[in-house]
Amino acid sequence: MNRRDLIVILEPVVTLAVFIIAWYRIPPPSWDFTTRSVVGSLVVLAAAISGYVLGINLKSSYSKILKFCFIILIVCFIILPTYIFSNPTKPAEPVIRITYPANFGVVHATEYINGTSQNLPPNSSIWLIKYIPGLYYPLGNATPQHSPNGDWLRRVDFGGIDVGQDNRSFEIHVVLVNETIQKIFDGYMNNSLKTHSWDGIPAHTVPDFNLDKVSYCAITVTQVKS
C-alpha cells in the first residue's frame, strides 16, 4: 500500500470522526441547532461522495475497502441527523443570583436589590420573595426588561419595625415562576397597595409552588431600624 492509497482510504473515516468530535465537543457558538445539523450532514455526504469517486478511479486492491467506507458514511448521513433531531440539546439551566445585598447583610425598610440572570425560559418571570416560615411576602417582579440575560434591579419595601421591636432577620428568595403564580403574586401586590395591609400569603394556599424547587438563590438578611 502506498501513501496515496492510505490517504484515500482514511479520508472518509477521518472526515466523519472530525465531524462527530466537532458536533459534541466544539460546536460553533454562532450556529443554531438546525444550522449545525445541516452543515454537518452536508460535510459527511461530500466526504462520502468524494471518497467513492476516488475509489472508482484508483486502480488498486483497496478500492473495495474505500467503497465500504462510502457505505458507512452514507448510513451515518441518514442516521446521524435523525438521531440529532430526535435528541436535541438540552436547554441550559437558568442561573439567577442576588449580587446585593450580601448574604447575612443588613437592610433597611426600603432597599434596592441587585442581581443577574441567564437562560431564563420563555413565559417565566423572576420574583423576589421575603420568606418567613409559613408565609410568602412577594416583593416584586425583577425580570430584566430588555433581555432574559443580564443584570436586574428592583426597589423593595420590607415594611417598618415598630417601636419596641428588635431588629428582625428573614430570608430573601429569588424565584422563577410561571404565569399562574405570577398572577397570584400580582394580585397580592395590588390588593395590598389598596388595603395597606401586607399580611403575606400562607404557603399552603399557593398551588404547585414548592420554594425548594423554584428558588434559585436565597440570602438571609437582618433588617435594622432606619
Buried (B, 14 or more C-beta within 10 A) or exposed (E): EEEEBEEBBBBBBEBBEEBBEBBEEEBEEEEEEEEBBEBBBEBBBEBBBBBBEBBEEBEBEBBEBBEEBBEEBBEBBEEBBEEBEEEEEEEEEBEBEBEEBEEEEEBEBEBEBBBBBBEBEEEBBBBBBBBEEEBBBBBBBBBBEEEBEEEBEBEBEBEEBEEEEEEBEBBBBBBBBBEEBBEBBBEBBEEBEEEEEBEBBEBEEBEEBEBEEBBBBBBEBBBEEE
